[in-house]
Amino acid sequence: MKKGNLPLPRHQWRKHWFPCAAHKGFIKTHFDQPVKAKKRRMIRKTKAIRMFPKPVRKLRPLVNCPTQRHNMKVRQGKGFSRMELRKVHLHPNYAVSIGIAVDKRRKNRCQEHLDRNVARLKKYLKHLVLFPSNPYKPNKKTEKFAPAKIRARVISQNRRQKGPIRYQPEPVFEEPRKMTEQEKHRHIFYFLRKVQRDQKLIHIRHKRHKKREEKAAKEKESK
C-alpha cells in the first residue's frame, strides 16, 4: 500500500476482451472505419444528386485568422455580415434562402476585407440561377425558368473549393521619398495607439461634444 493520502495504484495489465462477470466488459474495436468512411461519402454523393441544381454547401466569406501569429492566413468564415449584405441590397432572410451563409454577430473593421467579400457576393449573384419552388407558379425572378425551359441542366457555380484558399491581395508600392522632420521625431508605437484610440472613441467623443453644445445653448437661452 502507498503511504499517506495518495491515490491507490490501478494496474490494469489485462484487457477485458469478453463480456463475462470475470472480465466485466469488452474492448470496443473500430475495424469498420474504412467502410463507414465510404458509406458517408456515398450519402454525401446521394444528397448532392438529390439537391441538384441547388448547391450542397453555402457561400461563405473570406476572413483572416485571429492573432498576430496567424492573421496573414485567409480562410472561410461562418457567414457574411449585415453590412456586406447591405452593400449588394440583400436582406439576411432572403440571402439564407438562396444559399448565402449569414453571420449576424460579425462586424467589418477593415475596408479592404469588406470590398473583398462584397466582390465575392457580386460574383455569386452574377452566376446565380433561381428555379421556381413551384414550377407551375413562377414569380418575376423565376419566370424565365418555367417548366418548358427547365429541361436544360444548369451547373451550379457554388462548387466545393478544393484545397486551401490562396488569396494574395495586390501589393501597393509607394515611391521612395525622404522622411520628414515630423516622421523622424515621431514615436510609432504611441502614434498607432493614439490612432486606434481615436478610432475606438470617435462616437463617444462626438456624443460628449454634442451634449456640451446643447448645455452651452441652454445656458445662453437662460441668460
N, C-alpha and C positions, 0 to 999 in steps of 0.2 A: 504493500500500500504506500501511497505517497504521503509524505509528512506535511502537516499543515493544511491550510484551506486551499488546496489545489484541485483542479479538475481530475476526475478519475480517468485512468487510461482506457481507451476504447480501441483495442487492436482487433480489427476485422480482417483476419488473414484469409478467410474463405468467402467465396462468392456464393450467394444463395440462389442456385440455379433452379431448384424445384419448389413448387408452391405447396410444401407439406408443413406439418406442425414443427418439425425439427428445424427446417430452413426459414420458415416464417416469411416466405415471399419468393419472388423470382427476379432475375435480371431482365430489364427491358432492352431489347436489341432493335436496331433500326437498319436492317438489311434491305428494306424496301425503299430506301431513299431514291435511287435512280428511277424506279418505277413511278414513285409519287411525283418526281420532277417532270417526268414525261406526261403523266396524267394532267398536271397543272398546265403544262404547255398546250396540250390538246384542248383543255377547257377554254384557255385564252383565245386559241385559234377559232374555236366554235363560236365564242361570244363575238369576236370581230366579224365573222361572216354573218352572224345574225343581225348585228347592228349596222351593217353596211347600208348606205354610204356615210352614216354617222360615225365620227371618229371615236375610237375607244378611249383615248386619253384627251384631257382638256388642254387647251393652250395656256401656258404658264409664262410669267415674266422672267427676264434675266436679271438676277440680283448678284451683288458682290457679297462674299462671305464676311462675317464679322471679325473683329480684332485686327490689329496691325499685322499680325503674322500671316493671315490668310486673305486680307482684303483685296489682293490683286487677282484672286481666283473668281471666276464667274460661274454661277450655277443657276438652275431653275428654282424660282421661288414658289411660294404657296399660291399666290393669286395676284391679280392686278389691283392697284389701289383705286380709290374713288376718283382721285384727280386724273389719273391716266385714262379712265373710262370717260370722264367728263370732256377730255380733250378730243375724243373721237365721237362724242354725242351718243353715248350708250348708257342706259340705265343698268345698275347692277343686276336686277332681277332678269332683265332681258338678256344680259351678257351670259348669265349662267345657262339660259335656255338654248344658246347657240354654241355651247362648247367652250366658253371662256371662263377660267377659274377667277374668282373674286376673293380678295382678302380685305375685309373692312377695317382691319387694325393697322395695316401697313401704311406708312407715310413716306412721301417723297422729300428727301433732303438734298437732292443733287439734281441740277437742271440737265446734266449730261445723261444720267440714268433715266430721267423722266422722258427725254426725247427718244432714247433708245427703245423703251417699251412702247411709246406711242407709235413709233415706226413699225414695231412688231405687230401691234394691233391693226394698223392700217393695211399692212401686207396681208394679214389673215382675212380681214374683211373684203379685201380686193378679190381674193380667190374663193371666198365663201359662197356656197351654193345651198339655198334653202329649199327643201321639199315641203309640200303641204302635209300637215299632220293628218288631215282628211283629204285624200286625193280628189274627191268629188265636190269639195267646197274650198277651193284655194282662195287665199286673200290676195291683196295687191302685191305683196312682196313675193309670193309663191305662185302667182298666176301663170307665169311662163312655163312652169313645170307641172302642167296639168297632166292627166292620165295619158293623153295622146303622145306626150313628149317624154314621159318618164322611162321609156324603154332604153334610152341611152344611159350607159353606166358612167357615173361621174366618179372620178378618183378623188378621194379626199386629200386636201392639201395639208392636213394636220397629221402627218405621219410621225411615227416614233423617231426621235432623234437618237441616232446611234453614236456611241462613244461620248467623250466629254465635250462640253461646249467650249469651242475655241473662239472667243471673242477678243479681237485686238482692235481697240479704237485707233483712229488715225492720229499719229503723233503731231503735236503742234509745236513748231520750231520758231523761236524768236531770233532775230538777227543780233549778233553780239554788239554790245554797247558798253560804254563806261559807266561805272557806278556813280550815282550822285552823292553829294555830301550827306544828305539825309539818310541814304541807304547805308553809307559807311558807318554811321554812328547809331544805327538802329539795332536794338536787341530783338532778334527774330522771334525768340520764344515768347516774350512779353507782348510783342506786336500781334502774333497769332492768337494769343489768349484774349487780347482786347477785341479782336475782330470776332472771335467766337462768342464772347460775352455780349457784344453789341448785337449780334445776330439773334442771340437767345432772348435778350431782354428788350427787344425793339417794341413789342406790343405793350409790355408793362410800362415802359417809359413813355410811350405815346399816351396811355391812359392817365398817367400821373400829370403829364403836361396839359392834357385836356381839362382835368379837374382843377389845376391851378388857374387856368384861363377863366373857367366858369366861376371860380371863387373870386378872382380879381374883378370880373364883370359884375358880380353881385354886390361887392363892396363899393364899387363906383356908383351903382344904382342907389344904394342905401345912403350914400353921402349926398 
